[in-house]
Amino acid sequence: MADHGRTPDQKTPGIGLLTVLLGAVAAGPILLYGLSATSDSIIAELGISEARFGLLATTCFGAAAVGSATLGRLADRHSDLSLMAFIFVLSALALLLVAVPDGFWMLLIAAGLSGVAQSFPNGVTNRILLERVPTSKRIGWVGVKQSGVQVSQLVASLLFPVLALGIGWRGAALTVAIIPLILLAITWHSLRTTPLLPTAPSTVDTDTLTEAADTVTEAADSPAEPAPTRPARHPGMVWALAAFGLINGIGVQATNVYMPLFAVREMGFSLVLGGATAALAGVIGVIARVTWARRMAKGASGAHLLLTLALIALAGAVLFFVAEATGWAAFLWLAVAFHGISALGVSVVLMAALMRVIPAASMASASGMVTAGMFFGFALGPLLMGVIVGSPGGFELGWIAVGATYLMCTLLALMLIRANSRGRR
């Protein structure tokens, strides 16, 4: 097919644009994953408690949640390039601030900036997909770009502990700050050379995005509406997905933030091997997100996939508890695998469900609401886990609490399946 209207230096969407989308999702979380991977050293050097360390994650995700909830519609009115640049510059600045030896409060500021950098990626990358990527590639690319969080987890969990052995955890942050800057340069080139589609969609193509659009909740029974001239109220499906994201997010980040510390403190792992637990979760999470996205692209039910993920995550929490009770490392590695397969795969299912029913004109704000739900959960999880770990109940009580959140996710998924079944009658 001829490329009408393209200048010679323009091109069809390729690996460069996909790298940019993945990088935008990955840039913000690098800081927190790096700090978590070196948490034992940070706690010892700064003389802080486990609960206070958890405040870093709470600050990060709290800022992300507020940003997602309040700035989503603002993002709808700004260009892709300006928003992507904002993401990468803030991510680099946050890492640079970690390198400043000025106490715990500087880490809190850095964590907050990192959180703001995570407010926009889902919305702007979803919009780029709708406006620049052909429908045939779109859902598959969702899985790849949403795996950016786990790519970030993998990179940070391996690099930070290794670099920290030679130049300390502050030096590690300073070194890793170059990654968002490189991604910024790639973004500038890719967005300027990848044009909008000949007719950039204002609605989702219902021929390709199948009838599974209404599987999450009955509120999604009308998947393709004309783009509103002014912001419309979000359908109930958006709020249902946000609620699931919130509850799941509590368990996800309670596990992510404290998993390396658990491995070092309770299981006797070295700092590098403790970071490897998070890295393994990241590797499995990347594979899982791509796999779940493919399932969604083939028309799988979003609600049924969410139920499957919740049950696997619940089994993972049980395995963490068993590892703590028995001291057997094999149970820990198995628990890490279950965590990566399930809880880390929820985001792609949530975003793919949105792609089916939300027009491009409202995508940033709708994605922002669902992302806000996840981030509020992300903020609560580490704070609650830190308090529990510092209590007499320790990690055993912590893993029970994590399991309880996944049990709630299971019940919510069952409710969504039931509601959807009623809507089809």
C-alpha positions in Angstrom: 0.0 0.0 0.0 1.3 3.4 -0.9 2.2 5.9 1.9 0.2 8.9 0.8 1.1 12.2 2.3 4.4 11.1 3.8 7.6 13.1 3.4 10.7 11.1 2.4 12.0 11.0 6.0 8.7 9.7 7.5 8.2 6.0 8.0 5.7 3.4 9.2 5.7 2.5 12.9 8.6 0.3 13.8 11.0 -0.8 16.5 12.1 2.8 17.2 8.6 3.9 18.1 7.9 0.7 20.1 11.1 1.3 22.0 9.9 4.9 22.8 6.6 3.6 24.1 8.2 0.9 26.2 10.8 3.4 27.5 8.1 6.0 28.5 6.4 3.4 30.7 9.8 2.2 32.0 11.5 5.5 32.8 9.6 6.6 35.9 9.8 3.3 37.9 13.6 2.9 37.6 14.3 4.9 40.7 12.0 3.0 43.0 13.0 -0.4 41.8 16.7 0.6 42.2 16.1 1.8 45.7 14.2 -1.4 46.6 17.0 -3.6 45.2 19.5 -1.8 47.5 17.1 -1.3 50.4 19.2 -3.1 53.0 22.1 -0.8 52.3 20.0 2.3 52.3 18.2 1.4 55.6 21.6 0.8 57.2 23.3 3.9 55.9 20.5 6.3 56.7 19.5 4.6 59.9 15.8 4.5 59.1 13.2 1.9 59.8 11.5 -0.4 57.3 8.3 1.6 57.7 10.1 4.9 56.9 11.7 3.3 53.9 8.2 2.4 52.7 7.4 6.1 52.7 9.6 6.4 49.6 7.2 4.2 47.6 4.2 5.8 49.2 5.4 9.3 48.2 6.3 8.1 44.7 3.0 6.4 44.0 1.0 9.0 45.9 2.3 11.7 43.6 1.6 9.4 40.6 -1.9 8.8 41.7 -2.7 12.5 42.2 -1.0 13.4 38.9 -3.0 10.7 37.0 -6.3 11.8 38.6 -5.9 15.5 38.1 -3.7 16.0 35.1 -5.2 13.5 32.7 -7.5 15.9 30.9 -4.7 18.4 30.8 -2.6 15.8 29.0 -5.4 15.4 26.4 -4.6 18.9 25.3 -0.9 18.7 24.9 1.3 17.2 22.2 2.8 13.7 22.3 6.3 15.1 22.1 6.0 17.6 25.0 4.4 15.0 27.3 7.1 12.3 26.4 9.9 14.9 27.0 8.3 15.7 30.4 8.4 12.0 31.4 12.0 11.5 30.5 13.3 14.8 31.9 11.6 14.2 35.3 12.8 10.6 35.4 16.4 11.7 34.9 16.1 14.6 37.4 14.7 12.2 40.1 17.7 9.9 39.7 20.1 12.8 39.8 18.6 14.0 43.1 19.2 10.6 44.6 22.9 11.1 44.0 22.8 14.2 46.2 24.0 13.2 49.7 21.5 15.4 51.6 19.5 12.9 53.8 16.2 11.1 53.6 14.2 14.2 52.6 16.0 14.5 49.3 15.1 10.9 48.6 11.5 11.8 49.3 11.6 14.7 46.8 13.2 12.4 44.2 10.5 9.8 44.8 7.8 12.4 44.3 9.3 13.5 41.0 9.5 9.9 39.9 5.9 9.5 40.7 4.8 12.5 38.7 6.8 11.1 35.8 4.6 8.0 36.0 1.4 10.0 35.7 1.4 10.4 32.0 2.9 7.4 30.2 -0.2 5.2 30.0 -2.4 8.0 28.6 0.0 9.4 26.1 1.3 6.1 24.9 -2.2 4.8 24.4 -3.0 7.9 22.4 0.1 7.4 20.3 -1.0 3.9 19.6 -4.4 5.0 18.5 -3.2 7.8 16.3 0.0 6.4 14.7 -0.1 2.5 14.8 -2.3 0.4 12.5 -5.1 -1.5 14.2 -3.6 -4.8 13.3 -0.5 -4.1 15.5 -2.2 -2.1 18.3 -3.2 -4.5 21.0 0.0 -6.5 20.6 2.0 -3.3 21.1 0.0 -2.6 24.3 1.5 -5.8 25.8 5.0 -4.8 24.8 4.9 -1.2 26.0 3.1 -2.1 29.2 5.9 -4.5 29.9 8.1 -1.4 30.3 7.5 -1.5 34.0 8.9 -5.0 34.3 11.8 -4.1 32.0 12.5 -1.2 34.4 12.3 -3.7 37.3 14.8 -6.0 35.6 17.3 -3.3 34.6 17.2 -1.6 38.0 17.2 -4.7 40.1 20.4 -6.0 38.3 22.2 -2.7 37.8 21.7 -1.0 41.1 23.1 -3.8 43.4 26.1 -4.5 41.1 27.0 -0.8 40.7 26.4 -0.2 44.4 29.2 -2.7 45.2 31.7 -0.4 43.5 30.3 3.2 43.7 27.5 3.0 46.2 23.8 3.2 45.7 24.0 7.0 45.1 26.6 6.5 42.4 24.4 3.8 40.9 21.5 6.3 40.6 23.8 8.9 39.0 25.0 6.3 36.4 21.5 5.1 35.5 20.2 8.7 35.0 21.7 8.5 31.5 19.0 6.0 30.4 16.1 8.4 30.3 18.2 11.0 28.5 19.0 8.5 25.8 15.3 7.6 25.5 14.5 11.3 25.1 16.8 11.6 22.1 15.2 8.5 20.5 11.8 9.9 21.2 12.6 13.2 19.5 13.6 11.3 16.3 10.8 8.7 16.3 7.8 11.0 16.9 9.0 13.4 14.2 9.5 10.7 11.6 6.4 8.5 12.4 3.3 10.3 11.0 -0.3 10.2 12.2 -2.4 7.6 10.4 -4.2 9.0 7.3 -7.4 9.2 9.3 -6.2 9.2 13.0 -9.0 7.3 14.8 -11.3 9.2 17.1 -13.0 6.0 18.0 -11.8 2.4 18.4 -12.2 0.2 15.4 -15.0 -2.2 16.4 -14.3 -4.6 13.5 -10.9 -5.5 15.0 -11.6 -4.9 18.7 -14.1 -7.6 19.2 -17.3 -8.1 21.1 -15.2 -8.8 24.2 -15.3 -5.1 24.8 -18.2 -5.6 27.1 -16.7 -8.5 29.1 -15.4 -6.5 32.0 -18.7 -4.8 32.9 -22.1 -4.2 31.5 -21.3 -0.5 31.3 -19.2 -1.2 28.2 -22.1 -2.4 26.0 -21.6 0.5 23.5 -18.0 0.3 22.6 -17.7 2.9 19.9 -19.1 6.3 20.4 -18.2 9.4 18.4 -15.5 11.5 20.0 -17.2 14.1 22.2 -16.7 17.8 21.6 -16.2 18.3 25.3 -15.0 15.8 28.0 -17.7 13.2 28.7 -18.3 11.4 31.9 -16.4 8.1 32.0 -18.5 4.9 31.7 -18.8 2.6 34.6 -16.3 0.2 33.1 -13.5 2.7 33.7 -14.4 2.9 37.4 -14.6 -0.9 37.7 -11.1 -1.2 36.2 -9.8 1.5 38.5 -11.1 -0.3 41.5 -9.5 -3.6 40.5 -6.3 -1.7 39.8 -6.3 -0.2 43.3 -6.8 -3.4 45.2 -4.3 -5.3 43.1 -1.9 -2.4 43.3 -1.7 -2.8 47.1 -0.5 -6.3 46.9 1.8 -5.7 43.9 3.9 -3.0 45.4 3.8 -4.4 49.0 5.6 -7.4 47.3 7.8 -5.5 44.9 9.2 -3.0 47.4 9.9 -5.5 50.2 10.7 -8.7 48.2 14.5 -7.9 48.0 14.6 -7.0 51.7 12.7 -10.2 52.6 15.2 -12.2 50.6 18.2 -10.6 52.3 16.9 -10.3 55.9 14.8 -13.5 56.2 16.2 -15.9 53.6 19.9 -15.0 54.0 20.5 -13.9 50.4 23.3 -11.5 49.4 22.4 -7.9 48.2 23.0 -8.9 44.6 21.0 -12.2 44.9 18.2 -10.3 46.7 18.0 -7.9 43.8 17.9 -10.9 41.5 14.5 -11.9 43.0 13.1 -8.7 41.7 14.9 -9.1 38.4 13.4 -12.5 37.9 10.0 -11.1 38.6 10.7 -8.5 36.0 11.7 -11.0 33.3 8.7 -13.2 33.9 6.5 -10.1 34.1 7.6 -9.0 30.6 6.7 -12.4 29.2 3.5 -12.5 31.0 2.3 -9.0 29.9 3.0 -9.8 26.2 1.2 -13.2 26.6 -1.8 -11.7 28.3 -2.0 -9.0 25.7 -2.1 -11.6 22.9 -4.9 -13.3 24.7 -6.8 -10.0 24.8 -6.0 -9.4 21.1 -7.6 -12.7 20.3 -10.8 -11.7 22.1 -10.4 -13.2 25.5 -12.7 -12.0 28.2 -11.1 -9.2 30.3 -13.0 -10.2 33.4 -12.1 -13.9 33.2 -8.4 -13.0 32.7 -8.5 -10.8 35.7 -10.0 -13.7 37.7 -7.2 -16.0 36.5 -4.5 -13.4 37.5 -6.0 -12.9 40.9 -6.0 -16.6 41.7 -2.4 -17.1 40.6 -1.4 -14.0 42.6 -3.1 -15.4 45.6 -1.2 -18.7 45.2 2.0 -16.6 45.1 1.2 -14.9 48.4 0.7 -18.3 50.0 4.1 -19.4 48.7 5.8 -16.3 50.1 4.3 -17.2 53.5 5.5 -20.8 53.2 9.0 -19.7 52.3 9.0 -17.5 55.4 7.7 -20.4 57.6 10.1 -23.1 56.2 13.1 -21.0 55.2 13.3 -22.9 51.9 14.6 -20.8 49.1 12.8 -22.9 46.5 9.5 -21.7 47.7 10.7 -18.1 47.5 11.8 -18.5 43.8 8.5 -20.1 43.0 6.6 -17.3 44.7 8.5 -14.8 42.7 7.5 -16.6 39.5 3.8 -16.6 40.4 4.1 -12.9 41.3 5.6 -12.1 37.9 3.1 -14.2 36.0 0.0 -12.8 37.7 0.0 -9.6 39.6 2.5 -7.9 37.3 0.3 -8.8 34.3 -2.9 -7.0 35.5 -1.9 -3.6 34.0 -1.9 -4.8 30.4 -5.4 -6.4 30.7 -6.7 -3.1 32.2 -5.2 -1.0 29.5 -6.2 -3.3 26.7 -9.8 -3.3 27.9 -9.7 0.5 27.8 -8.4 0.5 24.3 -11.5 -1.4 23.2 -14.0 1.2 24.3 -12.5 4.6 24.8 -12.0 7.1 21.9 -8.6 8.7 21.3 -9.9 12.1 22.4 -10.6 10.8 25.9 -7.9 8.2 26.1 -5.4 10.1 28.3 -8.0 11.1 30.9 -9.7 7.6 31.0 -6.3 5.9 31.2 -5.4 8.4 33.9 -8.4 7.4 36.1 -7.5 3.7 35.9 -3.8 4.5 36.4 -4.8 6.6 39.4 -6.5 3.6 40.9 -3.4 1.5 40.5 -1.2 4.2 41.9 -3.3 4.8 44.9 -2.9 1.0 45.6 0.8 1.2 44.9 1.1 4.0 47.4 -0.9 2.2 50.1 0.8 -1.2 49.7 4.4 -0.3 50.7 3.2 1.9 53.6 1.0 -0.8 55.1 3.6 -3.5 54.5 6.3 -1.4 56.1 4.2 -1.0 59.2 3.4 -4.7 59.3 7.0 -5.8 58.8 8.1 -3.6 61.6 5.5 -5.1 63.9 5.8 -8.3 65.9 3.9 -10.1 63.1 6.8 -9.4 60.7 6.9 -10.7 57.2 4.6 -13.7 58.0 1.7 -11.3 58.8 2.7 -9.2 55.8 2.3 -12.0 53.4 -1.1 -12.9 54.9 -2.1 -9.2 54.3 -0.9 -9.5 50.7 -2.9 -12.7 50.2 -6.0 -10.9 51.5 -5.8 -8.2 48.8 -5.6 -10.8 46.1 -8.6 -12.6 47.6 -10.5 -9.3 47.3 -9.4 -9.1 43.7 -10.8 -12.6 43.1 -14.2 -11.6 44.6 -14.3 -8.4 42.5 -13.5 -10.3 39.3 -16.3 -12.8 40.1 -18.7 -9.8 40.6 -17.7 -8.4 37.2 -18.2 -11.7 35.4 -21.7 -12.0 37.0 -22.6 -8.4 36.1 -21.5 -9.0 32.5 -23.5 -12.2 32.3 -26.6 -10.3 33.4 -25.9 -7.6 30.8 -25.9 -10.3 28.0 -29.3 -11.7 28.9 
